[in-house]
Amino acid sequence: MQQALTLSREAAAEGEIPVGCVIVDAEGKAIGLGRNRREERHDATAHAEVEAIRMACESRGDWHLDDCTLYVTLEPCPMCAGAILNARMKTVVYGAREPKTGSLGSVIDLYAEPYGYHPKVYGGICRDECAKLLRDFFEDLR
């Protein structure tokens, strides 16, 4: 999660909402890194999780990430929760809850629906630090 926080800070420094994501394989090696880049790329899908999943799939040469853990500083939105399902991620670990679009329990729990696959989910990891980065970013915008 510390590496995801570092990526989150990089996003904030570039004027992006501070969200960072790291995917590690079963051996603990980081195979996918991502941070928000929606403003930079003018792309609504340029979320940290999507960027990390793309890198991990490319690193592996395969879309199956079923032995991997995804660490992200903010609870995934519906798009990212769907991408995580499609990649067959084994585990999702997130920091701060997202009351507006969070799809792992805040607004809806997409993984409680009858999909054929369900990753393990652990929320609230480094919650205070993740939430502070977001809070500070939005306060600076005002």
DSSP file with accessible surface (Angstrom, degrees, kcal/mol):
  #  RESIDUE AA STRUCTURE BP1 BP2  ACC     N-H-->O    O-->H-N    N-H-->O    O-->H-N    TCO  KAPPA ALPHA  PHI   PSI    X-CA   Y-CA   Z-CA
    1    1 A M     >        0   0   35      0, 0.0     4,-2.4     0, 0.0     5,-0.2   0.000 360.0 360.0 360.0 -28.2    0.0    0.0    0.0
    2    2 A Q  H  >  +     0   0  106      1,-0.2     4,-2.0     2,-0.2     5,-0.1   0.891 360.0  49.4 -63.4 -38.3    2.9    2.3    0.6
    3    3 A Q  H  > S+     0   0   93      2,-0.2     4,-2.2     1,-0.2    -1,-0.2   0.894 109.4  52.1 -68.1 -36.1    3.9    2.1   -3.1
    4    4 A A  H  > S+     0   0    0      1,-0.2     4,-2.3     2,-0.2    -2,-0.2   0.900 108.1  52.2 -64.5 -38.7    0.2    2.9   -4.0
    5    5 A L  H  X S+     0   0    0     -4,-2.4     4,-2.3     2,-0.2    -2,-0.2   0.897 107.0  52.6 -64.0 -38.8    0.4    5.9   -1.7
    6    6 A T  H  X S+     0   0   67     -4,-2.0     4,-2.0     2,-0.2    -2,-0.2   0.934 110.3  47.5 -61.6 -45.4    3.5    7.1   -3.5
    7    7 A L  H  X S+     0   0   17     -4,-2.2     4,-2.2     1,-0.2    -2,-0.2   0.879 108.9  55.6 -63.1 -36.4    1.8    6.8   -6.9
    8    8 A S  H  X S+     0   0    1     -4,-2.3     4,-2.3     2,-0.2    -2,-0.2   0.918 106.6  49.4 -62.2 -42.9   -1.2    8.7   -5.4
    9    9 A R  H  X S+     0   0   97     -4,-2.3     4,-2.3     1,-0.2    -1,-0.2   0.885 108.6  53.6 -64.3 -38.7    1.1   11.6   -4.4
   10   10 A E  H  X S+     0   0   94     -4,-2.0     4,-1.1     2,-0.2    -1,-0.2   0.914 107.8  51.0 -61.2 -41.9    2.5   11.7   -7.9
   11   11 A A  H ><>S+     0   0    0     -4,-2.2     5,-2.8     1,-0.2     3,-0.8   0.937 109.9  49.2 -61.3 -46.3   -1.0   12.0   -9.3
   12   12 A A  H ><5S+     0   0   32     -4,-2.3     3,-2.0     1,-0.3    -1,-0.2   0.904 106.2  56.2 -60.3 -41.4   -1.8   14.9   -7.0
   13   13 A A  H 3<5S+     0   0   85     -4,-2.3    -1,-0.3     1,-0.3    -2,-0.2   0.774 108.0  49.6 -62.7 -25.0    1.4   16.6   -8.0
   14   14 A E  T <<5S-     0   0  129     -4,-1.1    -1,-0.3    -3,-0.8    -2,-0.2   0.274 125.3-102.0 -95.2   7.0    0.2   16.4  -11.6
   15   15 A G  T < 5S+     0   0   45     -3,-2.0     2,-0.3     1,-0.3    -3,-0.2   0.621  81.5 129.6  83.6  13.5   -3.2   17.8  -10.7
   16   16 A E  S   <S-     0   0    4     -5,-2.8    -1,-0.3    -6,-0.2    -2,-0.1  -0.693  74.4 -89.2 -97.7 153.5   -4.9   14.5  -10.8
   17   17 A I        -     0   0   43     -2,-0.3     2,-1.7     1,-0.1    19,-0.4  -0.416  55.3-108.5 -58.0 128.9   -7.2   13.1   -8.1
   18   18 A P        +     0   0    1      0, 0.0     2,-0.4     0, 0.0   -10,-0.2  -0.449  66.6 136.8 -75.4  87.8   -4.7   11.3   -5.9
   19   19 A V        -     0   0    5     -2,-1.7    17,-1.7   -12,-0.2     2,-0.3  -0.999  25.8-177.6-129.3 131.1   -5.3    7.6   -6.4
   20   20 A G  E     -A   35   0A   0     -2,-0.4    53,-1.9    15,-0.2     2,-0.3  -0.930   3.7-167.6-127.8 153.5   -2.6    5.1   -6.8
   21   21 A C  E     -AB  34  72A   0     13,-2.8    13,-2.4    -2,-0.3     2,-0.4  -1.000   6.6-174.5-144.6 140.5   -2.7    1.3   -7.5
   22   22 A V  E     -AB  33  71A   5     49,-2.6    49,-3.3    -2,-0.3     2,-0.5  -1.000   9.2-157.8-134.7 136.3   -0.2   -1.5   -7.4
   23   23 A I  E     -AB  32  70A   0      9,-2.9     8,-2.7    -2,-0.4     9,-1.5  -0.966  12.5-169.4-113.3 128.3   -0.7   -5.1   -8.4
   24   24 A V  E     -AB  30  69A  24     45,-2.6    45,-2.4    -2,-0.5     6,-0.2  -0.909  13.6-134.0-117.8 145.5    1.6   -7.8   -7.0
   25   25 A D    >   -     0   0   20      4,-2.3     3,-2.1    -2,-0.4    43,-0.1  -0.193  42.9 -82.5 -85.7-176.0    1.8  -11.4   -8.1
   26   26 A A  T 3  S+     0   0   64      1,-0.3    42,-0.1     2,-0.1    -1,-0.1   0.760 130.3  54.1 -62.1 -25.1    1.9  -14.5   -5.8
   27   27 A E  T 3  S-     0   0  154      2,-0.1    -1,-0.3     1,-0.0     3,-0.1   0.431 120.6-107.3 -87.7  -2.0    5.7  -14.0   -5.2
   28   28 A G  S <  S+     0   0   54     -3,-2.1     2,-0.4     1,-0.3    -2,-0.1   0.563  71.5 143.5  88.0  11.3    5.1  -10.4   -4.1
   29   29 A K        -     0   0  132      1,-0.1    -4,-2.3     2,-0.0     2,-0.5  -0.688  54.8-121.5 -87.0 131.4    6.6   -8.8   -7.2
   30   30 A A  E     +A   24   0A  41     -2,-0.4    -6,-0.3    -6,-0.2     3,-0.1  -0.594  40.4 163.8 -71.7 118.7    4.9   -5.6   -8.4
   31   31 A I  E     +     0   0A  11     -8,-2.7     2,-0.3    -2,-0.5    28,-0.3   0.468  62.3  39.8-115.2  -6.5    3.8   -6.3  -12.0
   32   32 A G  E     +A   23   0A   0     -9,-1.5    -9,-2.9    23,-0.1     2,-0.4  -0.975  58.7 179.7-148.5 128.8    1.3   -3.5  -12.4
   33   33 A L  E     +A   22   0A  53     -2,-0.3     2,-0.3    18,-0.2   -11,-0.2  -0.976  12.0 164.1-125.7 143.5    1.5    0.2  -11.4
   34   34 A G  E     +A   21   0A   1    -13,-2.4   -13,-2.8    -2,-0.4     2,-0.3  -0.996  15.0 179.7-157.0 155.1   -1.1    2.9  -12.0
   35   35 A R  E     -A   20   0A  15     -2,-0.3   -15,-0.2   -15,-0.2   -27,-0.1  -0.961  48.7 -76.9-147.2 159.1   -2.3    6.3  -11.0
   36   36 A N        +     0   0    8    -17,-1.7    11,-0.2   -19,-0.4   -20,-0.1  -0.369  48.4 163.1 -58.9 137.1   -5.1    8.5  -12.1
   37   37 A R     >  +     0   0   49      9,-2.5     4,-2.6     6,-0.2     6,-0.3  -0.022  29.5 124.2-143.1  29.0   -4.4   10.2  -15.4
   38   38 A R  H  >>S+     0   0   82      8,-0.4     4,-1.1     1,-0.2     5,-1.1   0.907  80.6  43.1 -62.4 -42.9   -7.8   11.4  -16.6
   39   39 A E  H  45S+     0   0  122      2,-0.2     3,-0.2     3,-0.2    -1,-0.2   0.939 115.7  48.4 -68.7 -45.4   -6.8   15.0  -16.9
   40   40 A E  H  45S+     0   0   97      1,-0.2    -2,-0.2     6,-0.1    -1,-0.2   0.907 124.0  30.6 -60.2 -44.3   -3.5   14.2  -18.6
   41   41 A R  H  <5S-     0   0  115     -4,-2.6    -1,-0.2     2,-0.2    -2,-0.2   0.477  96.5-131.4 -96.9  -4.7   -5.0   11.8  -21.1
   42   42 A H  T  <5 +     0   0  170     -4,-1.1     2,-0.4    -3,-0.2    -3,-0.2   0.921  65.9 132.8  51.2  48.4   -8.4   13.4  -21.4
   43   43 A D    > < -     0   0   56     -5,-1.1     3,-1.7    -6,-0.3    -1,-0.2  -0.976  55.3-154.5-138.7 116.4   -9.8    9.9  -20.9
   44   44 A A  T 3  S+     0   0   76     -2,-0.4    -6,-0.1     1,-0.3    -1,-0.1   0.724  98.1  55.4 -63.4 -20.6  -12.6    8.9  -18.5
   45   45 A T  T 3  S+     0   0   49      1,-0.2     2,-2.3    -7,-0.1    -1,-0.3   0.431  73.5 107.1 -93.0   2.7  -11.2    5.4  -18.2
   46   46 A A    <   +     0   0    2     -3,-1.7    -9,-2.5     4,-0.1    -8,-0.4  -0.292  47.5 147.1 -82.0  57.6   -7.7    6.5  -17.1
   47   47 A H     >  -     0   0   29     -2,-2.3     4,-2.4   -11,-0.2     5,-0.2  -0.584  61.2-111.9 -88.6 158.4   -8.2    5.3  -13.5
   48   48 A A  H  > S+     0   0    0      1,-0.2     4,-2.5    -2,-0.2     5,-0.2   0.886 115.5  50.2 -56.8 -44.7   -5.3    4.0  -11.4
   49   49 A E  H  > S+     0   0    7      2,-0.2     4,-2.7     1,-0.2    -1,-0.2   0.913 110.5  48.5 -64.8 -43.2   -6.8    0.4  -11.3
   50   50 A V  H  > S+     0   0   14      2,-0.2     4,-2.6     1,-0.2    -1,-0.2   0.925 112.1  49.4 -63.8 -43.3   -7.3    0.2  -15.1
   51   51 A E  H  X S+     0   0   23     -4,-2.4     4,-2.1     1,-0.2   -18,-0.2   0.926 113.1  46.7 -61.7 -43.3   -3.8    1.4  -15.8
   52   52 A A  H  X S+     0   0    0     -4,-2.5     4,-2.6    -5,-0.2    -2,-0.2   0.901 111.5  50.9 -67.1 -39.9   -2.3   -1.1  -13.3
   53   53 A I  H  X S+     0   0   17     -4,-2.7     4,-2.8     2,-0.2     5,-0.2   0.933 109.6  50.7 -63.8 -43.4   -4.4   -3.9  -14.7
   54   54 A R  H  X S+     0   0  134     -4,-2.6     4,-2.3     1,-0.2    -2,-0.2   0.927 112.6  46.3 -59.3 -44.7   -3.2   -3.1  -18.3
   55   55 A M  H  X S+     0   0   87     -4,-2.1     4,-2.9     2,-0.2    -1,-0.2   0.917 112.6  49.7 -64.9 -41.9    0.4   -3.1  -17.2
   56   56 A A  H  X S+     0   0    0     -4,-2.6     4,-2.2     2,-0.2     6,-0.2   0.917 111.7  48.3 -64.8 -41.7    0.1   -6.4  -15.2
   57   57 A C  H  X>S+     0   0   29     -4,-2.8     4,-2.0     2,-0.2     5,-1.5   0.914 113.5  47.3 -64.1 -42.1   -1.6   -8.1  -18.2
   58   58 A E  H  <5S+     0   0  167     -4,-2.3    -2,-0.2    -5,-0.2    -1,-0.2   0.920 110.9  51.9 -64.7 -42.2    1.1   -6.8  -20.5
   59   59 A S  H  <5S+     0   0   71     -4,-2.9    -2,-0.2   -28,-0.3    -1,-0.2   0.895 118.7  37.1 -60.3 -39.8    3.8   -7.9  -18.0
   60   60 A R  H  <5S-     0   0   80     -4,-2.2    -1,-0.2     2,-0.3    -2,-0.2   0.679  99.3-132.1 -82.9 -26.3    2.3  -11.4  -17.9
   61   61 A G  T  <5S+     0   0   70     -4,-2.0     2,-0.3     1,-0.2    -3,-0.2   0.798  81.1  82.4  72.2  27.8    1.3  -11.7  -21.5
   62   62 A D  S   <S-     0   0   70     -5,-1.5    -2,-0.3    -6,-0.2    -1,-0.2  -0.986  74.9-137.6-160.0 149.4   -2.1  -12.9  -20.2
   63   63 A W  S    S+     0   0  124     -2,-0.3     2,-0.7    -3,-0.1    -6,-0.1   0.585  76.7 101.5 -89.0  -9.6   -5.3  -11.3  -18.9
   64   64 A H        +     0   0   66      1,-0.1    24,-0.2    -7,-0.1     3,-0.1  -0.659  35.7 164.4 -78.6 114.2   -5.6  -13.9  -16.0
   65   65 A L    >   +     0   0    0     22,-2.9     3,-2.0    -2,-0.7    25,-0.9  -0.186  24.8 136.6-117.4  38.1   -4.5  -12.2  -12.8
   66   66 A D  T 3  S+     0   0   89      1,-0.3    -1,-0.1    23,-0.2    22,-0.1   0.533  70.9  47.0 -73.4  -4.6   -6.0  -14.9  -10.6
   67   67 A D  T 3  S+     0   0   52     -3,-0.1    -1,-0.3    23,-0.1     2,-0.2   0.207  98.0 100.9-113.2  16.0   -3.0  -15.2   -8.2
   68   68 A C    <   -     0   0    0     -3,-2.0    23,-1.7    20,-0.2    22,-1.2  -0.639  58.7-144.4-107.2 157.3   -2.6  -11.4   -7.8
   69   69 A T  E     -Bc  24  91A  26    -45,-2.4   -45,-2.6    -2,-0.2     2,-0.5  -0.973  12.1-151.0-118.0 132.9   -3.4   -8.8   -5.2
   70   70 A L  E     -Bc  23  92A   0     21,-2.6    23,-3.2    -2,-0.4     2,-0.5  -0.913   8.0-165.5-104.7 126.3   -4.5   -5.3   -6.1
   71   71 A Y  E     +Bc  22  93A  68    -49,-3.3   -49,-2.6    -2,-0.5     2,-0.3  -0.961  15.0 169.6-110.1 126.5   -3.7   -2.5   -3.7
   72   72 A V  E     -Bc  21  94A   0     21,-2.5    23,-1.4    -2,-0.5   -51,-0.2  -0.995  36.8-137.3-140.6 145.4   -5.5    0.8   -4.3
   73   73 A T  E    S+     0   0A   1    -53,-1.9    23,-2.5    -2,-0.3     2,-0.4   0.652  89.5  41.8 -77.6 -15.5   -5.7    3.9   -2.1
   74   74 A L  E    S- c   0  96A  20    -54,-0.3    23,-0.2    21,-0.2     3,-0.1  -0.994  96.6 -95.6-135.1 139.7   -9.5    4.5   -2.8
   75   75 A E        -     0   0    3     21,-2.6    26,-0.1    -2,-0.4    -2,-0.1  -0.240  56.3-102.5 -50.6 129.6  -12.4    2.1   -3.0
   76   76 A P        -     0   0    0      0, 0.0    27,-2.9     0, 0.0    28,-0.2  -0.229  27.6-129.2 -62.5 146.2  -12.9    1.2   -6.6
   77   77 A C     >  -     0   0   18     25,-0.2     4,-2.9    26,-0.1     5,-0.2  -0.246  39.8 -90.0 -78.3 176.5  -15.7    2.7   -8.7
   78   78 A P  H  > S+     0   0   69      0, 0.0     4,-2.2     0, 0.0     5,-0.2   0.890 126.9  51.9 -60.9 -38.6  -18.1    0.4  -10.8
   79   79 A M  H  > S+     0   0   70      2,-0.2     4,-2.2     1,-0.2     5,-0.1   0.950 114.6  41.5 -62.1 -47.8  -15.8    0.5  -13.8
   80   80 A C  H  > S+     0   0    0      2,-0.2     4,-2.6     1,-0.2    -1,-0.2   0.892 111.7  54.7 -70.0 -38.2  -12.8   -0.5  -11.9
   81   81 A A  H  X S+     0   0    0     -4,-2.9     4,-2.1     1,-0.2    -1,-0.2   0.909 110.5  48.5 -60.3 -38.5  -14.6   -3.1   -9.8
   82   82 A G  H  X S+     0   0   20     -4,-2.2     4,-2.7    -5,-0.2    -2,-0.2   0.907 109.6  50.7 -67.1 -41.4  -15.7   -4.6  -13.1
   83   83 A A  H  X S+     0   0   27     -4,-2.2     4,-1.7     2,-0.2    -2,-0.2   0.900 109.2  52.1 -63.0 -38.3  -12.2   -4.6  -14.6
   84   84 A I  H  <>S+     0   0    0     -4,-2.6     5,-1.9     2,-0.2     4,-0.4   0.919 110.4  48.4 -63.4 -43.4  -11.0   -6.3  -11.4
   85   85 A L  H ><5S+     0   0   15     -4,-2.1     3,-1.4     1,-0.2    -2,-0.2   0.931 110.5  51.1 -60.0 -46.7  -13.6   -9.0  -11.9
   86   86 A N  H 3<5S+     0   0  108     -4,-2.7    -1,-0.2     1,-0.3    -2,-0.2   0.791 108.2  51.6 -65.4 -27.4  -12.7   -9.5  -15.5
   87   87 A A  T 3<5S-     0   0    5     -4,-1.7   -22,-2.9    -5,-0.2    -1,-0.3   0.509 107.8-128.8 -83.6  -6.4   -9.0   -9.9  -14.6
   88   88 A R  T < 5 -     0   0   89     -3,-1.4   -20,-0.2    -4,-0.4    -3,-0.2   0.834  34.6-168.1  61.8  35.5  -10.0  -12.5  -12.1
   89   89 A M      < -     0   0    0     -5,-1.9   -23,-0.2     1,-0.1    -1,-0.2  -0.266  17.3-146.6 -55.9 137.3   -8.0  -10.8   -9.4
   90   90 A K  S    S+     0   0   98    -22,-1.2    30,-2.4   -25,-0.9     2,-0.3   0.915  75.3  12.0 -72.4 -45.6   -7.6  -12.9   -6.3
   91   91 A T  E     -cd  69 120A  14    -23,-1.7   -21,-2.6    28,-0.2     2,-0.4  -0.992  57.2-158.8-140.7 143.7   -7.6  -10.1   -3.7
   92   92 A V  E     -cd  70 121A   0     28,-3.0    30,-2.5    -2,-0.3     2,-0.5  -0.991   9.6-175.3-122.7 128.6   -8.4   -6.4   -3.5
   93   93 A V  E     +cd  71 122A  12    -23,-3.2   -21,-2.5    -2,-0.4     2,-0.3  -0.992  11.2 178.0-123.4 121.7   -7.0   -4.2   -0.8
   94   94 A Y  E     -c   72   0A  10     28,-2.4    31,-2.0    -2,-0.5    30,-0.4  -0.897  20.7-153.3-126.5 159.7   -8.2   -0.6   -0.6
   95   95 A G  E     +     0   0A   0    -23,-1.4    29,-1.1    -2,-0.3    32,-0.3   0.855  69.7  26.4 -90.5 -91.8   -7.6    2.4    1.7
   96   96 A A  E    S-c   74   0A   5    -23,-2.5   -21,-2.6    30,-0.2    -1,-0.2  -0.472  77.1-117.5 -80.6 147.0  -10.3    5.1    1.9
   97   97 A R        -     0   0  128    -23,-0.2    -1,-0.1    -2,-0.2    -2,-0.0  -0.472  18.6-141.4 -75.1 153.5  -14.0    4.4    1.3
   98   98 A E     >  -     0   0   40     -2,-0.1     4,-2.3   -22,-0.1     9,-0.2  -0.885  14.8-173.5-120.5  96.3  -15.6    6.3   -1.6
   99   99 A P  T  4 S+     0   0  103      0, 0.0    -1,-0.1     0, 0.0    -2,-0.0   0.684  81.2  47.8 -67.6 -16.3  -19.1    7.4   -0.5
  100  100 A K  T  4 S-     0   0  175      1,-0.0    -2,-0.0     7,-0.0   -23,-0.0   0.820 135.0   0.0 -93.6 -36.2  -20.1    8.8   -4.0
  101  101 A T  T  4 S+     0   0   67     -3,-0.2     2,-0.1   -26,-0.1    -1,-0.0   0.359  83.6 140.2-135.5   3.8  -19.0    5.9   -6.3
  102  102 A G     <> -     0   0    0     -4,-2.3     5,-2.5   -25,-0.1     6,-1.3  -0.321  25.8-174.7 -59.8 127.3  -17.5    3.2   -4.2
  103  103 A S  T   5 +     0   0    2    -27,-2.9     7,-2.5     4,-0.2     8,-0.4   0.152  68.7  72.0-115.5  17.8  -18.6   -0.2   -5.5
  104  104 A L  B   5S-E  109   0B  11      5,-0.2     5,-0.3   -28,-0.2    -1,-0.2  -0.046 131.4 -45.5-117.8  28.0  -17.2   -2.5   -2.8
  105  105 A G  T   5S+     0   0   32      3,-2.4     4,-0.2    -3,-0.3    -2,-0.1   0.094 119.2  85.5 139.9 -26.3  -19.7   -1.6   -0.2
  106  106 A S  T   5S-     0   0   34      2,-0.3    -3,-0.2    -8,-0.1     3,-0.1   0.966 117.7  -1.3 -72.7 -52.9  -20.1    2.2    0.0
  107  107 A V  S   <S-     0   0   90     -5,-2.5     2,-0.3     1,-0.5    -4,-0.2   0.793 142.2 -14.1 -99.4 -46.7  -22.8    2.7   -2.7
  108  108 A I        -     0   0   71     -6,-1.3    -3,-2.4    -7,-0.0     2,-0.7  -0.964  57.8-128.9-149.9 156.5  -23.2   -0.9   -3.8
  109  109 A D  B >   -E  104   0B  67     -2,-0.3     3,-1.8    -5,-0.3     4,-0.4  -0.860  23.3-177.9-111.7  93.2  -21.2   -4.1   -3.3
  110  110 A L  G >  S+     0   0   26     -7,-2.5     3,-1.2    -2,-0.7     5,-0.3   0.806  80.3  61.7 -61.0 -27.1  -20.8   -5.4   -6.8
  111  111 A Y  G 3  S+     0   0   14     -8,-0.4    -1,-0.3     1,-0.3     4,-0.1   0.576  92.9  64.1 -80.2  -5.2  -19.0   -8.4   -5.5
  112  112 A A  G <  S+     0   0   72     -3,-1.8    -1,-0.3     2,-0.1    -2,-0.2   0.573  85.8  95.8 -86.2 -10.9  -22.1   -9.5   -3.6
  113  113 A E  S <  S-     0   0   87     -3,-1.2     2,-2.4    -4,-0.4    -3,-0.0  -0.378  97.6 -94.4 -76.8 161.2  -23.9   -9.9   -6.9
  114  114 A P        +     0   0  124      0, 0.0     2,-0.1     0, 0.0    -1,-0.1  -0.178  68.5 147.2 -79.2  51.3  -24.1  -13.4   -8.4
  115  115 A Y        -     0   0  113     -2,-2.4     0, 0.0    -5,-0.3     0, 0.0  -0.449  59.8-115.0 -74.2 162.6  -21.1  -13.1  -10.7
  116  116 A G  S    S+     0   0   90     -2,-0.1     2,-0.4     1,-0.1    -1,-0.1   0.562  97.4  44.4 -77.6  -5.4  -19.2  -16.3  -11.3
  117  117 A Y        -     0   0   62      2,-0.0    -2,-0.1     0, 0.0    -1,-0.1  -0.998  59.9-175.2-142.7 141.0  -16.1  -14.9   -9.6
  118  118 A H        -     0   0   91     -2,-0.4     2,-0.1   -30,-0.1     3,-0.0  -0.934  13.5-149.9-140.5 113.8  -15.5  -13.0   -6.3
  119  119 A P        -     0   0   11      0, 0.0     2,-0.2     0, 0.0   -28,-0.2  -0.403  31.1-102.9 -74.0 158.4  -12.2  -11.7   -5.1
  120  120 A K  E     -d   91   0A 116    -30,-2.4   -28,-3.0    -2,-0.1     2,-0.4  -0.612  40.8-153.2 -73.8 143.6  -11.4  -11.3   -1.4
  121  121 A V  E     -d   92   0A  53     -2,-0.2     2,-0.4   -30,-0.2   -28,-0.2  -0.985  18.9-179.2-128.6 132.5  -11.8   -7.7   -0.3
  122  122 A Y  E     -d   93   0A 121    -30,-2.5   -28,-2.4    -2,-0.4     3,-0.3  -0.985  15.1-173.8-129.0 116.7  -10.0   -5.9    2.6
  123  123 A G        +     0   0   39     -2,-0.4   -28,-0.2   -30,-0.2   -27,-0.1  -0.704  55.0  41.4-109.6 162.5  -10.9   -2.2    3.1
  124  124 A G    >   +     0   0   27    -29,-1.1     3,-1.5   -30,-0.4     2,-0.4   0.565  64.5 153.4  83.8  11.7   -9.6    0.5    5.4
  125  125 A I  T 3  S-     0   0   73    -31,-2.0    -1,-0.3     1,-0.3     5,-0.1  -0.603  84.4  -8.8 -77.1 123.2   -5.9   -0.4    5.0
  126  126 A C  T 3> S+     0   0   46     -2,-0.4     4,-2.5   -31,-0.1    -1,-0.3   0.819  93.0 160.1  56.7  32.0   -4.0    2.9    5.6
  127  127 A R  H <>  +     0   0  132     -3,-1.5     4,-2.9   -32,-0.3     5,-0.2   0.879  63.4  49.6 -51.6 -49.2   -7.4    4.5    5.6
  128  128 A D  H  > S+     0   0  112     -4,-0.2     4,-2.3     1,-0.2    -1,-0.2   0.915 113.1  45.4 -63.4 -43.2   -6.4    7.7    7.4
  129  129 A E  H  > S+     0   0   74      2,-0.2     4,-1.9     1,-0.2    -1,-0.2   0.916 115.2  47.6 -66.8 -41.7   -3.4    8.4    5.2
  130  130 A C  H  X S+     0   0    2     -4,-2.5     4,-1.7     1,-0.2    -2,-0.2   0.932 113.8  47.4 -63.8 -45.3   -5.3    7.7    2.0
  131  131 A A  H  X S+     0   0   25     -4,-2.9     4,-3.0    -5,-0.2    -2,-0.2   0.884 108.5  55.3 -65.4 -37.7   -8.2    9.9    3.1
  132  132 A K  H  X S+     0   0  106     -4,-2.3     4,-3.1    -5,-0.2     5,-0.3   0.909 104.8  52.9 -63.9 -41.8   -5.9   12.7    4.1
  133  133 A L  H  X S+     0   0   32     -4,-1.9     4,-2.0     2,-0.2    -1,-0.2   0.931 113.4  44.0 -57.9 -44.4   -4.3   12.8    0.7
  134  134 A L  H  X S+     0   0   20     -4,-1.7     4,-2.3     2,-0.2     5,-0.2   0.937 114.4  48.9 -66.5 -46.6   -7.7   13.1   -0.9
  135  135 A R  H  X S+     0   0  129     -4,-3.0     4,-2.4     1,-0.2     5,-0.2   0.937 112.5  47.7 -59.4 -47.5   -9.0   15.7    1.6
  136  136 A D  H  X S+     0   0   52     -4,-3.1     4,-2.2     1,-0.2    -1,-0.2   0.898 110.1  53.5 -62.0 -40.4   -5.9   17.9    1.2
  137  137 A F  H  X S+     0   0   26     -4,-2.0     4,-1.1    -5,-0.3    -1,-0.2   0.946 112.4  42.6 -60.4 -48.6   -6.1   17.7   -2.6
  138  138 A F  H  X S+     0   0   81     -4,-2.3     4,-0.9     1,-0.2    -1,-0.2   0.851 111.6  54.8 -71.5 -31.8   -9.7   18.9   -2.7
  139  139 A E  H >< S+     0   0  101     -4,-2.4     3,-0.6     1,-0.2    -1,-0.2   0.894 105.8  53.5 -65.1 -38.4   -9.1   21.6   -0.1
  140  140 A D  H 3< S+     0   0  138     -4,-2.2    -1,-0.2     1,-0.2    -2,-0.2   0.788 102.8  58.4 -66.7 -27.2   -6.2   22.9   -2.2
  141  141 A L  H 3<        0   0  116     -4,-1.1    -1,-0.2    -5,-0.2    -2,-0.2   0.795 360.0 360.0 -71.6 -27.8   -8.6   23.2   -5.2
  142  142 A R    <<        0   0  226     -4,-0.9    -3,-0.1    -3,-0.6    -4,-0.0   0.290 360.0 360.0 -76.8 360.0  -11.0   25.5   -3.3
